Amino acid sequence: MSLGVAVVGVLAGLLFATNASLFADGDGRQPMNLQDLVRAESERLEETNSDVRALQEQVDGLVAEQSRANPDVAAGPELSFASGRTGAEGEGIVVSLWDSPLIHDIPEGFHADDLLVHEQDLWAVLNALWTGGAEAVSVQGHRVGPLTDIRCVGNVLLLDGYTYSPPYVLAAIGDQDELEAALDASPAVQAYRTYVGAVSLGWSLEEREMITMPAVEGGLSMQYARVPGDEPITLDSLPDGR
């Protein structure tokens, strides 16, 4: 058993080292434009993510062996599902967002930014879906987990090392009526849908009898900020626990 634990530790270390290597290479020309930088790094990120996923599969297999050997400390099915470690399927809805086709012929009184899907629009839909009781959510086919990183640079979506352009597709598993009611009740979603009518921003909502989602890709370990030379900052280390 101790050998298995040691192997898990080694592989986990390789995972962290692989992720860290993304930012360790300071040589070579760096594009000055942020969108150019995103595109220039995309291929390297794809290759590195492939290595990370392969290592994660090995780690998951060894962790599963340890869980079977120590059932008292194994995570229960509810915790495993909540963390995204198991796949999900069921009825739900699919929401798609895309940029306005009028971007090259901007209507009077509006700006170019008004015709693009922004990060806050994606988060507005995501938060409404969670509020509506979504059991699981995916963006562009990627299961959203506790550490999922969703950001936009211009009209480029960065999602856990991958880059995407519109349309952006968000799927949610759960009660369809409750999910749709939560979208209708969200002020942020309603603000977006106002622009759908005003400048033809893209919006579609489709009910699905069956949606299948994979488990979360990558690790679930968190890293904490630290002052150089000091221990990591935790809640216990803050004054009065704050």
C-alpha positions in Angstrom: 0.0 0.0 0.0 2.8 2.4 0.8 4.3 1.8 -2.6 1.0 2.8 -4.2 0.9 6.0 -2.2 4.5 6.8 -3.2 3.6 6.3 -6.9 0.6 8.6 -6.5 2.8 11.3 -5.0 5.3 11.0 -7.8 2.7 11.3 -10.5 1.0 14.1 -8.8 4.3 15.9 -8.7 4.7 15.4 -12.4 1.3 16.9 -12.9 2.2 20.1 -11.0 5.6 20.2 -12.8 3.9 19.9 -16.2 1.5 22.8 -15.4 4.3 24.9 -14.0 6.3 24.4 -17.2 3.7 26.3 -19.1 5.1 29.5 -17.6 8.7 28.6 -17.0 10.0 29.2 -20.6 10.8 32.9 -20.8 13.0 32.5 -23.9 11.8 33.5 -27.4 9.8 36.3 -28.8 6.7 37.2 -26.9 3.9 38.9 -28.9 3.0 42.3 -27.6 -0.7 41.9 -28.4 -2.6 39.7 -25.8 -4.8 38.0 -28.4 -1.7 37.2 -30.4 -0.1 35.7 -27.3 -3.2 33.6 -26.7 -3.1 32.2 -30.2 0.7 31.7 -30.1 0.5 29.6 -26.9 -2.6 27.6 -27.9 -0.7 24.8 -29.7 1.8 24.4 -26.8 -1.1 24.3 -24.3 -2.9 21.6 -26.3 0.2 19.4 -26.2 0.8 20.0 -22.5 -2.8 19.5 -21.6 -2.6 16.1 -23.4 0.3 15.1 -21.2 -1.5 16.4 -18.1 -4.6 14.3 -18.9 -2.6 11.2 -19.4 -0.8 11.6 -16.1 -4.2 12.4 -14.4 -5.6 9.2 -15.7 -2.7 7.3 -14.0 -3.2 9.2 -10.8 -7.0 8.6 -10.8 -6.3 4.9 -11.3 -3.9 4.7 -8.4 -6.2 6.7 -6.2 -9.0 4.4 -7.0 -6.9 1.4 -6.0 -6.1 3.1 -2.7 -9.8 3.9 -2.1 -10.7 0.3 -2.6 -8.0 -0.7 -0.2 -9.1 1.9 2.3 -12.9 2.2 2.0 -13.3 4.2 5.2 -11.3 7.1 3.8 -12.6 6.9 0.2 -14.8 9.8 -1.0 -18.4 8.9 -1.2 -20.4 9.0 -4.4 -22.1 12.3 -3.5 -18.7 14.1 -3.0 -17.2 12.5 -6.1 -20.2 13.7 -8.2 -20.2 17.2 -6.6 -16.5 17.6 -7.4 -17.0 16.5 -11.0 -15.0 13.3 -10.6 -17.7 11.2 -12.1 -19.6 11.7 -15.4 -23.2 12.9 -15.4 -26.2 12.4 -17.6 -29.9 13.3 -17.6 -32.4 15.8 -19.1 -31.6 19.4 -19.3 -31.1 22.5 -21.5 -28.5 23.8 -23.9 -27.9 27.6 -24.2 -25.8 29.0 -27.0 -24.4 32.6 -27.3 -22.6 34.2 -30.2 -21.5 37.6 -31.5 -23.8 39.8 -33.5 -23.4 39.6 -37.3 -23.7 43.4 -37.3 -20.1 43.8 -36.0 -19.0 45.3 -39.3 -22.1 47.5 -39.6 -22.5 48.8 -36.0 -26.0 50.3 -35.5 -26.1 54.0 -34.5 -25.9 54.6 -30.8 -24.0 51.3 -30.1 -20.3 50.4 -29.7 -18.4 47.4 -31.0 -18.2 45.9 -27.5 -22.0 45.9 -27.4 -22.0 43.3 -30.3 -19.7 40.8 -28.6 -20.3 38.1 -26.1 -18.3 38.9 -22.9 -17.1 37.0 -19.9 -19.8 38.4 -17.7 -22.5 37.1 -20.1 -21.1 33.6 -19.8 -21.0 33.9 -16.0 -24.5 35.3 -16.0 -25.8 32.2 -17.7 -23.7 29.9 -15.5 -24.8 31.5 -12.3 -28.4 31.4 -13.3 -28.1 27.7 -14.2 -26.6 26.9 -10.8 -29.4 29.0 -9.1 -31.9 26.9 -11.1 -30.6 23.7 -9.5 -28.3 22.4 -12.2 -26.8 19.1 -11.2 -23.9 19.5 -13.6 -22.9 22.1 -16.2 -20.5 22.1 -19.1 -19.0 24.9 -21.3 -17.9 23.9 -24.9 -18.2 20.3 -23.8 -15.9 20.8 -20.7 -17.5 19.9 -17.4 -17.4 22.8 -15.0 -15.7 21.9 -11.7 -14.5 23.7 -8.6 -11.3 25.0 -10.2 -12.6 25.6 -13.8 -11.0 28.8 -15.1 -13.2 30.7 -17.6 -12.0 34.0 -19.0 -12.4 36.1 -22.2 -9.8 38.1 -24.1 -11.6 40.1 -26.6 -13.9 37.6 -28.4 -11.6 34.6 -27.5 -12.7 32.3 -24.6 -10.0 30.8 -22.5 -11.2 27.6 -20.7 -8.7 25.6 -18.7 -5.9 26.1 -21.2 -8.1 25.7 -24.3 -9.1 28.6 -26.6 -12.5 29.0 -28.3 -14.4 31.4 -30.5 -18.2 31.9 -30.6 -20.6 30.4 -30.5 -20.3 29.4 -26.9 -22.4 26.4 -25.8 -23.4 25.9 -22.2 -25.3 22.8 -21.2 -27.0 22.0 -17.8 -28.4 18.8 -16.4 -31.5 19.4 -14.2 -35.2 20.2 -14.2 -35.8 22.0 -17.4 -38.6 24.2 -16.1 -36.6 25.3 -13.1 -33.5 26.0 -15.2 -35.4 28.1 -17.7 -37.2 30.0 -14.9 -33.8 30.8 -13.3 -32.6 32.2 -16.6 -35.7 34.3 -17.0 -35.4 35.6 -13.4 -31.7 36.6 -13.8 -31.3 40.4 -14.3 -27.9 39.9 -15.9 -29.3 37.4 -18.4 -32.2 39.7 -19.1 -29.8 42.5 -19.8 -27.9 40.3 -22.3 -31.2 39.3 -24.0 -32.1 43.0 -24.4 -29.1 43.3 -26.7 -30.3 40.2 -28.5 -33.3 42.2 -29.7 -31.4 45.5 -30.1 -28.3 44.4 -32.0 -28.9 40.7 -32.9 -26.6 39.2 -30.3 -26.9 35.4 -30.5 -29.2 33.5 -28.1 -30.8 30.1 -28.4 -32.2 27.7 -25.8 -32.9 24.1 -26.5 -34.4 21.4 -24.3 -32.7 18.0 -24.4 -34.1 14.7 -23.1 -30.6 13.4 -22.5 -27.3 15.2 -22.0 -24.1 13.4 -21.3 -21.2 15.1 -19.6 -17.6 13.8 -18.9 -15.8 14.0 -15.6 -13.8 17.1 -14.9 -10.4 17.1 -16.7 -7.2 17.8 -14.7 -6.5 17.9 -11.0 -8.5 19.3 -8.1 -5.6 20.3 -5.9 -5.5 24.0 -4.9 -2.4 26.2 -4.6 -2.3 29.1 -2.2 -0.5 32.5 -2.3 2.5 32.9 -0.1 5.0 35.6 0.8 8.4 34.5 -0.5 10.1 32.5 2.2 7.0 32.2 4.3 4.4 29.5 4.7 1.3 29.5 2.4 -1.5 31.8 3.5 -4.5 29.9 4.9 -7.6 31.0 6.8 -6.0 29.8 10.1 -3.0 32.0 9.6 -5.1 35.2 9.2 -5.7 37.5 12.2 -8.9 36.5 13.9 -9.4 33.8 11.3 -10.3 36.4 8.7 
